[in-house]
């Protein structure tokens, strides 16, 4: 396990050395080089991009486009024009909903999603269904939240599915969906595929060309980059099918009082002033991850070892319910969700999830509780009001997991009865 010196590269841990941060599935901490990249841009190169012609503005434009090239390389995109800068995964999914789906789907067409999706990859399709009389169906999952590929293929076989929207890794169970196989099946059935990469980006190698995804949306802040950053990959085959989402400056080539003509990809989807410093810092996060020992494969191995260790330690609690498939090929093991508050758990050790999370927080253990913006999975599938989630990144260690376990034991000792 790689731990020596890593935390010293993160100012957060230098300042908060006693905190055990296990909420990277929500947002990750940032290396010093990422913070420096954003600040340095504002100090040395702050100027409008794509418009002004003086040297400082040209330098800013080049830095922005270099960030695009780095992000394209980071995800294995062959054409940098395939990369659109966004504010995060939610915006990326909504761009697909507004700029592609509303241009290409008609009444009677079907969107296929899954029961394990984050709300950001479900709610936009519910809105589209209600607006345009388009069908929406969800692929079934197993008891342990593994996607039912037979059900997926049965639904694709109807010929009505035009868009498949699937998360790469579940933010509740860490289920690792076989997206390459899903994409192959969808393409054979004449459907395009949007992959929600919020929980996989920065945690494992991503190759959208090998994956052959039509769309891949992800957030920067979960891959050690700034909040309010992200990218949407759009396959070149989809370029001519794209409409626009926002109208405004820089995304137009000509405007008359009657109409507007739009620039080609990716500028047509980047209306208005972009978060240039954020994009540059995001690209620095990609560089930092590429330089991690073993690269993204090393990152994946490190994070998976943490998840395996956490699952093994948590499974030793008699009355805990662990959510998801657990260690093995069906899981990325980048997070572990669990609860003491479930049906069949004896009252003497039944502890409310929010109470557990609050108590852990008071001990300096940062975890998340609730439904994790995935209510159909947590509530409808697992029949829970919520759960507790510990999620990991490169700066975590076995010691962090062990401190979590000991803190849970302390909470149990203090709350032996139902609370």
Order of alpha helices (4+ residues) and beta strands (2+ residues): alpha-beta-alpha-alpha-beta-alpha-beta-alpha-beta-alpha-beta-alpha-beta-alpha-beta-beta-beta-beta-alpha-alpha-beta-beta-alpha-beta-beta-beta-alpha
